[in-house]
Amino acid sequence: MLKDSRILVGKGAEETYILPGMANRHGLIAGATGTGKTVTLKVMAESFSDMGVPVFLADVKGDLAGCVKAGDFEVIEKRIAKLGIAAEDFPMKGYPVRFWDVYGEGGHPVRATVSDMGASLLARLLGLTEVQTGVLSIVFRVADDKGWLLIDLKDLRAMVAYVTEHSAELLNEYGNVSKQSAGAIQRALLQLEDAGGNMFFGEPDINLSDWMQYDDKGRGYINIFHCARLYRSPLLYSTFMLWLLAELFEELPEVGDPEKPKLVFFFDEAHLLFNDAPKALKTNVEQVVKLIRSKGVGVYFISQQPSDIPDPILAQLGNRVQHALRAYTPAEQKAIRAAAQTFRVNPDFDTEEAITELGTGEALVSFLDEKGRPNIVQRATILPPQSSMGAIDDERRKAETEADDLYGKYETAVDNESAYEIINGINAEAAEERQKELDAKEAEKQKAAEEKQKAAEEKQKEKERAAKEKEAEARKKKIKNSAAGKVASSAMNSIGREMGRSLFRGILSILKKG
């Protein structure tokens, strides 16, 4: 609720306000389950919207969508009376809301490109080792140097295969890419696809300026990120949130300390952002949280324990609302003691004891004053929201989404030319060249075979001609020999007959003389 241009969050011995000029100094809403964190979040989000500040909030349980319609006064009438607020000063109303969803089921689809995500966040999402992360960084660097866009997961898979295949020629410039690491990355990408990651990576990717819009009354839009399904993949949920924070830091210009934030983010289940995060990533988030306030962005973490947030980041959260914590174990008692020590002491009550005594809707509150100093902690009853505290049905959600002037901008995915198509083209050309070479070699082989066959046939013909000539010569010789034999035989016969006649005549002559 806005009062005197300040956000009234709760009332106790004193009223507790968030000053617009200090709202970008970030904040924390902590407390056990069922103590009222969601109501506090809604009260603050509504007030920022009324102030003309767009809001982004993650709806893990699906119960924040009621912001779109007016609340039921009968439900909150007693609390308003207890807080001393007149009914006419607390109208029930709905707020300008836009629904978003990675899967496109509960709102406009939210997509990012693989290149936008970057190697570090993607390595965390894939659960890669340090060596595998190094290989993934090489893949991104090669794609960047070649000007090949990495838009969706098939682009990245194609790029990993390309770098692996050309690892020998890339070795001197980029370093070693082992097949084992590349194989591990490919397997992790398949698992990410199975988890629905292929729906998040693609185009058209989200334009963050669409989360910084205002309605015709000047109220900031409350962008509700429906993540009831996404939350079942905690790693994807947390990586998306970290990416979003990094993208805001990269895209928004420096504005110093504005009179009011340009955008306020509420990150529910904040412990997931830091679970199993490598030290380098935590350091990066810490730097972003420190510096993003100069971009006019306020970041508010919602979690059960303040200890869920790393100390360097916790130290940046100046606006704090601490709901009840329970002390059933020594560890919980220690956590309560640590939470109490983060507040400036109020002499009117024991902070540590008060944390365990708070009822639902009550909280210890400390916001920054006009000089950026934490106020003394106050025990306060949190205001109720002015919009509905319940969820809405799917029909209402769908109707609100389709009535939005952004409807149609993100609903249909597009697949522009990127690394996958380029690499497939290169592979196709290489395959065509290889086929041409194979065809040429086959043609040469066929020609050689034909020439060999022709030579063999010529040789056979020559052999047959020689055989025929030899046969003909033999026949001629045989004929010649046969003729000569006949002549010789005839001659011999004549000689024989002549000799016989001569011998016979000689014998007769002898006989006659005798």
Phi, psi and omega in degrees: 000133177273134176217120182055041178064019176239158180270111176275118183258319183202170180223134174221236172296330175225162173281142182247126185236148165261125179278134182307319182289347180250002185289339179272011175270013173072172184194175182221134170240114185233158178155160180291164179301133176084011182263353175117015182299319183296320178297316178300316179301314182294318179300316180291318180297316179299318182292320176297319178299314178299329181284349183090029179244118176297150185230142170239129177219143179271125181257092184285320185263353179082013184255012179262350184295343179297350177302338185283346181229158183293148179281174179261113185298327182298332180290326186248005185303315183295321181291322178299317179296318179298326181276355178074030180254128180289145183301322181291341178269359183226069183290143174281135183200155173267166184237157177291118187234142169237134181259139181226153181199130178306321185270359178071014183269321184250020181162191178298139178297144176245120180231153172224157176271157178300320179298320179296321181296319179083162186291321186294309180293322181292323178298321177294318180297324182273351180069040184277154173283174180298318179295316180295325176297321177298319178295318179298323177296322177297317179302314179296320182293317179298316179299319180294315181296328180273351181074026180263122183286136173255099186260306182237182186292330179291331174296315182293319179297318178296323181291320177299316179296320180296312181296321178296316182294327182253024185300324182296317182281342179267350189304309186295327184270325188244338183109178186281138174238105182278148179295329180295314180294318179298320178296321179295321178295317180298319178296319179294324178294322177297319179294322178294321176299316180297330180277002179096007181297333180293342177279335181278323183270123180160193178229154002287132179279159187294135172263113187297340178294338177289348176265005183234055184245167184227151177274183185289351176262003180084005179280143178286142177292141171264108181271111182260115180270102182286113185227032176299322178279317181299326182297339177288349172244077189306324182292319178293319178300309184292322180294321177300316182295318179294321177298318182299317179297316180295321180296318178299317181297321182287323190271326186280144179281162176290134177231001180072230178249094182286167179294331176209158182296156172276335182198144176234132180248136173244118181254103179282158182051052188297337181299333180293336181293335188243353178298127176060017178284134178297157184302319182298322180290318178299320178297319179296316179296319178302316180294320180296315180299321179296319190263340187289341178296332178286350173267003179083021183249128174259136182241124181239122182263137178242123181203172182282318183238139173303330181291350175293340182261131178304143185306316181299329178278320179303326181293342180270355187265097187276334182257117190230137173233116182248109174278182188296146171235151181252142184245076180265343182228161176302323179295321179291324177296321178294320180295321179294319179298317180294320179296319181296326183287349179277351182260152169289132187295136171254120184294349184279346179202162177273114186299315182297318180291322182296325182300325181277344184265347185299138175267176178297130181091355175257156180200158167269129189233135174213115177247165181283143176275185186295345177258007178083016179261142178294132175287160173300138183297139179238144173267120190222156170265127183283139177296154173279162175284159178268346176263177183294139179272357180263175176277177174238160181278169184297326180296317179293318180299314180296318180297318179296320181294316183288336178279347181290141181289352174273354184298130181103340181287323184244353190294327183254121179287147176238154183233084180282167179295131181210199186304320182301311181293320180295314181294320176299322177296317178297316179296323180293318178295318179296320179295322179294318178296318178298321179294321178297317178297317179296319179296319180295316179296321179294321178296317178297318179297319179294319179295317179298320179295319179295317179296320178296318179296318179296317179297320180295320179294319178297318180296320179295318178297318179297321180295317179294320177298316180298320180295318179295318179297320179294320179294318178296319180296322180294320178297316179301316182295321180295317179297317181298314181296323181293319179294316181296323181295318179297318179298314181296319181295318179296321180294317181295321179295318179296316180297320181294316180295321180294318181294324180292319180293321180296317180296319180295321180294321180297318182294317179296323181294322180292317181297321181294321180292327180291000000 
